[in-house]
Amino acid sequence: MPQFNIEISETNNQNIVKFIVNSFLTRATSYEFKNIDEAKPSPLAQQLFYLPFVKTVFISQNFIAIEKYNIVAWKDVQEEVAESIVTYLNTGKAVITETDAPKKVPVSIYAESTPNPTVMKFVANKPLATGTFEFKNIDDAVHSPLAKALFSFPFVKEVFISANYVSVMKYNVAEWQEISMEIREFIRKFIEDGKPVLNDEILNATNASKNISEANTPEAVVKNHTALEKEIISILDEYVKPAVASDGGHILFDSFNVETKTVKVILQGACSGCPSSTITLKNGIETMLKEMLQGQINSVEAVNG
């Protein structure tokens, strides 16, 4: 039985904290419980409701999000809550106890073009991953059954999985109009059959693997950065990431050179190798950082193209 550990992650709502676990708690379904009676399918959620400040418990994939009442501050109780969750998980008890046979969840997938002509974004009607996961080849995909299966297609070059979508980069041996429907149906059936998108091992390898960005949380990245670097990361998170995510891509802060005032970033998913990425970097991100951090930034460069 694996030993569980938890990373505490703040959210945009000051009353909600996420407790991210190094293992999957649920695959195809998310659960929201507003009181102890609603929490009957989850002994763990019921246990958490014995804490007087717990208002709502949300369980999904590899995290538990808890909304609190205003009677306490998270900084005073979050370590105690994390310890309580870890203790429960390490007993081997079930997180969710299903009395009925699990129902097959209908899945829909739609294909969406991106600014990168070699990348297509396949969007699901359900969450697929918490965090961002990039696979450059089949060896990288050893802990992602979905990505590994996609590499069985000879025209698949790279796979990027995040939130509720999969970005697929193709080789030029095929055109999207010839293969997009096949990939879309393949992903839909894979998920509908209840097969895992990612394995637990990929969560346990978060800190060691370069394929997993940000240790799944922006907070994990900024701990050891300077005040200016934190400002840069904050701007990228708030203004840039949502835009590139809508195009099936992802952007990461890599480094900042104080002498040249150069910001280096890593482009992933549809952004990687995109013909328009240079324009986006210079006319979009670089201009924004220069305006918001006047005199402190000279240029923005992509480490990987």
Secondary structure, DSSP 4 states (H G I P E B T S, - for coil): -PPP-EEEEE-SSTTEEEEEESS-S-SS--EEESSTTTTTT-HHHHHHTTSTTEEEEEEETTEEEEEE-TTS-HHHHHHHHHHHHHHHHTTT--SS--SSPPPPPP--EEEEE-SSTTEEEEEESS--EEEEEEESSTTGGGG-HHHHHHTTSTTEEEEEEEETEEEEEE-TTS-HHHHHHHHHHHHHHHHHTT--SS-HHHHHTTTT-TTB-GGGSHHHHHTTS-HHHHHHHHHIIIIIHHHHHHTTEEEEEEEEETTTTEEEEEEEETTTT-TTHHHIIIIIIIHHHHHHTTTT--EEEETT-
